Amino acid sequence: MAEEPMENLALFALTDAETQQVIKEAGGGTVTWARRDGHPVGAYVQIVVVDGQIYTTSTDDRGKNKAWRRDPRTAWVFDVPGKGGVTAIGRVVFEEEPALKMKVFNAMADAVHLTGTNREKFIGHINTRGREVIRLVVEKYVTLHTGKVGVAMVS
């Protein structure tokens, strides 16, 4: 069994541009948090990139929001098959500014190609008193170029 290159995953790291492209193309990902008892939890959510920042939304009564208020540390995982996987390690910030929240809601509507009345209904549904906008402050990316890994495994 060959030791190289499969034992050296640094060979399969994504560039900064590839990392940002995977996050943008994924359109969603798994976010993580820790319960009070320390048990890790994750959920798939829609994610958008606005002005170079990564956002999601959720209602204030959700377990993840309550947990992030106790401990904002998190990891968010994105994947585009054949291109790469990205784990963004960092912490969350709850955004309160109405104009920014509306930008995020509009980006979410854009991501699912909504126009006209359907767009208005969508934004009306998510623009509620209990809806929170959460931004990921990335401290570190861990990446894997899955296309390159696949080629290396059969060569």
N, C-alpha and C positions, 0 to 999 in steps of 0.2 A: 504494500500500500504506500503510495507516494505521500511524503510529508508536506511537500510544497506544491502548489501554493495554498492548499486548503487549510493548512495550519496557521497561515499568516493572513488573518482577515483584514489587516490594514491594506492589503492589495485590492480589496473590494469596497473601500470607502467611497462614498459619493463626494463629488466636489460641492462647494457651497452653492453653486448655481443648480446643480442636480438635486441637492437637498431641498432647496426652495421650490423647485418644479414638482417634486414628488408631493410635498405638502399641499401645493396649490391644486394639483391634479387629483389628489385623493378625494377631496371634497368632504371627507369625514374621517374619523379615526376613533381609536379607543382612548379614553381619558381614565386616569386612575386617581384613587384617593385611599385613605386608610380610615377604617371604622374606629370607633372609640376603643374597641378591644384590640386594635392593631392589625386586624385582618385586612388584607388588601382587597380592593374592589375595583372593577373597571366597567365601563359602559361605552357603547358606540354612540357617537353624536355627530351632527353636522358641524363642520368647521369651515370658516372662511378666513381668507387673508385680506385685510384692509390696510392700505398704506404700509405694507410690509410687516404688519403685526397679525398674530394668529388669535382668532376669537371663536367662542362658542356661546350659546345661550342656554339657559335653563331657568326653571321657576325656583323661587326662594324656598319652597318647602321640600325640595329634593335632598336626598341624603348627601349627594356629592357637594352641594353648596354648603350645607351645614358643616360637613367635614372639612372643606377647604377654608371655612372661616376659623375653625380650630387650628388647622395646620395647612397652609397653602401649598406645601410641597406636592409635586405631581410628576407624572410622566405621561406624555401623549404620544400615541403610536400611529403612524401613517404608512400606507402601503399602496404601491401601484405595481401590479404584477409585471415582471419582466424588466422593470425600471429600478425599483428599489424600495427599501424599507427604511423608515426614519423613526427613531425614538428621540423625542425632545424632552429633556429633563430640565425642570425648573420649578416655578411657583406661579400661582394664579393671582390676578388682581381683578377685583370687581369694579367695573367701570360704571359711573353714575351719570356722566354728561349726556343729556338728551340727544344732542346732535350726533355724537359718536354712536350712541345706541341705534339711532335711525340709520346711520351709514351701514352698520352691521346688519340690521334687518333687511335693508335694501340689497346688500351683497348676498344674503341668504336667498332672497327672492330671485336675484340674478342667477345664482348657482343652479336653481331648478327651473330656469327659463320661464318665469311667470311674468305675464303682462296683463294690462287692463284690469278687469274686475277680479280675476283670480289673484293678481298681485295685491290688489287692495285688500281682499279678504285675508290673504296670507299674512300681510303686515299687520292688519287689524287683529288677527288671532295671536300673533306673538308680541305685539306692542301693548302689553298689559301691565298693570301695577306690580304684579308679582314676578315679571320676567326680568332676569338679570343677564347682563352681558359680562362675560368673563374673558380676560386676556391672559395668554400664556407669556410669561417672561422667561425666555429660554436661557438657561445657564450652560447647557451642553447638548450637542447632538451626537447620537450614536447612529451610524448609517451602514447600510449594506446594499451594494449594487447587485441586485438579484439576477440581472441579466448576465453580468460577468461571472457570477458564481456558477450559474447554469452551464455556461460555456466551459469553464475550468473543470467542472466535474466530469465532463465527457471527453476531455482532451488528454 
